[in-house]
Amino acid sequence: MYDKMEEPSDDENDMLDLAFGLTETSRLGCQVCMSEGLDGLVVKLPSMTRNMQASDFAEKK
C-alpha cells in the first residue's frame, strides 16, 4: 500500500526527522491524501510521541 502513495515532500521529510520511532515507511498522517487507491490502508500509530509546542521554540531570556 505504501508504494501507492506519493513521495513525501522535503518539508514532510524535515518534520519526520523530528519524529520518535521513525521507520522506513513513516509518514505524517496529515500529509496523506486519501483516495480509492488507498482503500484498505492500515495505519499504525507510534507508541510514543514528541509534544512540540510553539513555546518549546521560543527564545529563552
C-alpha positions in Angstrom: 0.0 0.0 0.0 2.9 2.4 0.8 4.0 2.2 -2.8 0.7 3.7 -4.0 1.3 6.9 -2.0 3.0 10.0 -3.4 6.6 10.5 -2.3 6.9 12.7 0.8 7.9 16.3 0.2 11.1 17.8 1.5 9.1 19.7 4.2 7.5 16.4 5.3 10.9 14.7 5.5 12.2 17.6 7.6 9.3 17.1 10.0 9.8 13.4 10.1 13.4 13.9 11.2 11.9 15.2 14.5 9.6 12.2 15.0 10.2 9.4 17.6 10.5 5.8 16.4 10.8 6.6 12.7 10.7 3.7 10.3 11.4 3.4 6.6 7.7 3.8 5.7 6.9 6.5 8.3 4.7 9.4 7.0 2.9 12.3 8.6 -0.8 11.4 8.7 -1.8 14.9 7.9 0.1 14.7 4.6 -1.5 11.6 3.3 -4.1 12.4 0.6 -6.7 9.7 0.8 -8.0 8.1 -2.4 -9.9 5.0 -3.5 -6.4 3.5 -4.4 -5.6 3.5 -0.6 -8.8 1.7 0.3 -7.8 -0.9 2.9 -4.8 1.1 4.2 -3.7 0.0 7.6 -2.3 2.8 9.8 -0.1 2.2 12.9 0.3 5.0 15.4 3.7 5.3 17.2 3.8 4.1 20.8 5.3 7.4 21.9 5.1 11.0 20.6 7.1 14.1 21.0 4.9 17.1 22.0 6.4 20.1 20.4 4.6 23.3 21.3 5.4 26.7 19.9 6.7 27.6 23.4 9.4 25.0 23.0 11.0 27.1 20.3 10.5 30.5 21.9 13.7 32.3 22.7 14.6 31.9 26.3 15.7 35.0 28.1 
